[in-house]
Amino acid sequence: MSDLITELLPRCIFPPPGTPVSCAVSGGADSMALMVLAVKHGLCVTAHHINHSLRHDSDDDVQLIAPLAKRLDIELVVQRVSVGHGANLEARARSARYGALPLDVMTGHTADDQAETILINLMRGAATQGLSAMAPSVSRPLLQLRRADTHALCTALEISVVHDYTNDDPSFLRNNIRHNLLPIMNDMSQRDLVPILTRAANIMRDDNELLEILAGALDPTDAVALTSAPLALARRALRAWLSDPYPPDHATIERILLVANGARLACDIGGGREIRRSKQRLVLGFVR
C-alpha cells in the first residue's frame, strides 16, 4: 500500500502540505482516491458531496463516502441540488454542482477524462484552445493519473465505491466516447491512445498560450493592423475583444475580417450588435 501511494503522489499536483483544500466527492473511485491522496499528502481536506437526486439510489451514495471521510478524519459537507430530467441534463447538472461547490474545489479528473474531453471538443469543432482541454492545476490534481490507478488504490484500501449507472448510458456523449469510440480507436491504432491524446493537448496548450500573448499585443479595433497581422492572431484578437462572455463563432469572425479589409461596410455579430469600419477603425455598435 505504501508503495502505491509513493508511486502515485509524485504524479499529483497538490499545494504544500498543511494547505486547507476542498475536494468534490461523488463516491466514485476517482474522487475517493482524490480524498485519500490529498490526506496522504498532508492537506487539510474538507470533502463536499453534491446529491443531484437524479438516480433512485442517489441518497445511498453518502453511506459509502461518510465512512471513508471518518476513516481519514476529515469533514464531510453534503448538499442537495435540484436538477430536473430533460434536455442538456449533463450540462445543467454540472452547472448546478459547481454552483454549490467552493470556487477553488479540487476534482478527481484523470487522464482518461482528459482524453474524452479532447474528443468531445473535437466533435464540437473546437480549435487550439478547446483541444488543449483541461489544464493541469491544483484544481485538477489527478490529471496525470489513469482511471486504472484510482481504481487500484481503492481496491488496495478496500474502499467501496459508488457505481453510478448513468455513466453507462450511451445516450450521453461522454459515455458513448468512453465505452464505444475510444475502445474502437485503440483497437484500430493498436495502442492506448489516452497518453497520445493528452500529450497532444499539452503541446497545443503551450502553442495556444504563446498565440494568446502575441494576439494580446494587437489592437482589434485597428483595421489596418488587423488585416496586416497573421490570420491566427487577428482571429484571436477579435475573439478576445468580443467575448461577452462567449466568443463569436468562426463565421462571425470571418465577416468581421471582411469589414476590416474593406470588403464590407458593416456586419451583424448577433445580439442586436454590429461592427462598422470608420476611419480605419472597427467600431462596435447597435444595428441601425
N, C-alpha and C positions, 0 to 999 in steps of 0.2 A: 504493500500500500504506500509506504513512504517513497519507494522508487517511482511509482506512478505520479505521485504529487510532485516529486522532484523533477520528473520529466516534463510535466505539463505547465508548471508555474512559470518557467522562463519564457514560454511562448505566449503568455498572457500580458496584457498591457494594463497594469494596475498602478494607481498612485502609491506614494510611500506608505509603509505600514503605519497604522495609527490614524489614517485619514478616515473620517466618517463618510460612508457611502450608502446609497440606496440601490437595492437590486430588485428588478422586476422578476417575479417568480410565478410562473404559470403552473408549475408542478411537473412539467416535462423534464427530460434528462438534462437538456441544455441549461435550463435555469436552476435546477437543483445543483448541478455541477458548479455553476457560477457561484452560488452561495458558499459551497464548500471551499472552492479555490480562493474566494475573497477572504474568507475567515482564516484559511491556512496562510495566506499572505500577510495576515496581521491587520486587516482593515476592520474598522468599527462598522459593522453591517446592520442595516435595517432592511428587512425583506418586505416587499409590497406585493400583495396578491389582488388582482382585479377579477371579480366574478362577473362575466358578461351575461350570465343566465341564458345562454344560447343552447345549452345541452340539458337534457333532462336530469343528468347526474352531475352537473357542474358544482352543486353545493358540496359534493363529496371531495372535491379537489383539495380543499384546505385540510381534510383529515390526513392527507399524505404529507402536506407541506408543514403543518404545525409540529409534528414530532421531530422532523429534521431541524427546524428552527430552534426547538427546545434543546435538542442534542448539541447544536452548535452554540447555544446560549446567546441567541440574537432575537431582537424584537421582530414580531410579525404584525404588519398592518394589513387588514382585509377590507376591501371596499367593493361595493356592488355598483355597476353601471347599467343603464337601460339601453339596449340595442335591439330594435325590432327586426324581425326577419324581412327580407326584401332585397331589392337591387343594391349593388355595391356593398354587400354585407362586410366583406373583409376591410374595405376602406373605412366604413363607418365604425366598425368595431375597433380598428386601430386608432382612429381619431378619439373615440370615447376613452380608450385605455390610456393613451398618452395625455389626455386632458385631466385624468385623475392621478397620474403618476408624478412624482417630483421631476422638475425640469432636467436635473442632472442624473437621472436614473441610469443605472447600468442594465444592459440587456444581454441575453445569452446567445446572440447571433454567432454562428460558426462560419467556417469557410464554405460549408455546403450551402448555407443560407446566402452567402455572398454570390456563389456561382448561380444560384437560382435567380437572384435579383438581377444579375447581369443579363441573363437570358430574357427575363421579363421586360427589362428596359429596352433590349434589342428589338423585341417584338413590338414595342410601342413606338419604335422609330427614334430612339434616343441617340444622341451623338456622343462626343467625348465625355462630357460631364456625366450623363446618365450611365454610360458604360464604365465609368470609374466606380460606380456603385457606392458601397458604404466605406467611408474612410476609417481605418483602424484608429481607435482612440480609447480613452478610459471609459467612454460611454458604451463601447462595444469591445470589451477586453478579450473576448474569446475568438476573434476573427481569424486567428492563426491556428485554432484547434479544429478538428474534424468532429462531425457528429458522432463518429465511432469512438472518439476519445471521451466525450461526455457520457456516453452510454457505458463505456468500460469503467469509468470512475464510479458511476452509480452502482454498477454490478459489484465492483470490488468492495464498496462500502455497504452493500446490501440495502441500498436506498430504493424503496418502492416509488415508482414514478407514475404520473398520470398518463394514460393513453387517451388523447383527445381524438375520438373517431372522426371528427370533422376534418382532421388533417388527412384522412384517407379519401375524401370526397373529390373525385376528379373534375367536378364542375367548377372548382376553384382553380384558377390558372396556376398558382404556385404548386398546388398539389399535383396537377397534371404534369408539370415540368419535373417535379421531384420523382414521381413514381413511373412516368412513362418516357418523357422526352430525354432526360439525362441518361437513363439506362440505355436507351437506343443509341444515343450519341457515343456513349462509352463503348458499346459493342461495335459500332461502325468504325471507330478510331482505334479500337483495341488498346485503349488506355483509360486511366482515370482522368477525366477532364477537369475536375474541380481545381487541382493545382494550376493547370494551364489557364483556366478562365480567371482565377484570382490573380495570377501573375500578370496577365494581360490588363486587368483592371488597375493594378498598381502602376504599370507603365503609363496607361492612359491618364491616370490621376496626376502623375508627375508632369506629363505633357500639358494637361489641362491647366494646372496651376501656373505654368510658365506663360501660356497663352493669355490667361486672365490678367497676369501682371502687365504684359505687353499691351493688351487691349485697354487696360485701365489708364494708360497714358494717352489714349486717343479721345479727342473731343467728338462725341457722336452728333453734335449739332453743327459741326463744321463740315459742310457738304464737300468742299474741296479736299480736305484732309481725309474724309471718309472714303471718297472714291479713289484716292491715291494709295490708301493703305491696302495691305494684303486682305483678301476677301475674308479670311478666317477671323482677322482682328476686327474688321468692320462689322461683321455679323455679331461678334461678341459684345462690342461696344454698344450696339443698338439694343441687344437683349438686356444688357445691364441698365441702360437708360430707361427702358420702357417696361421693366418688370414691376407689376403693380397688382398683387405680389408676384404673379407668374409672368414669365417672359412671353413675348409674342411668338406665334408659331412660325415655321420656316417660310410659308407663303407670304405672310405679312412682312417679314424681314426683307424678302426679295422685292416686294412692292416699294418698300421704303428706299431701298437702294436705287430703284429706278427714279424715284424723286430726287435722290441725292445727285445722280449723274445727269439730271435734267431731262430725262426721257419722259417724265410725267410731272405735272404741276403739283399734284397732291394725291394722297391715297388715304382711304379709310383703314383704321387699325382696330376697329371694334370699340364697343362701349361708348359709341357716340363721339369718338375722337378721330382726329385726322392729323397727318403730317403734311406740312406745306414747305416748299423751298422759297425763301425770300432773302435776297441779297447774299446769296451763297451760304445761308444758314438754314437748318431744318428747324421748323417751329411746330411745337405740339399745341393743338387747339381742339375746339369742338367743331363738329361737322356743321358747315353753314347751310 
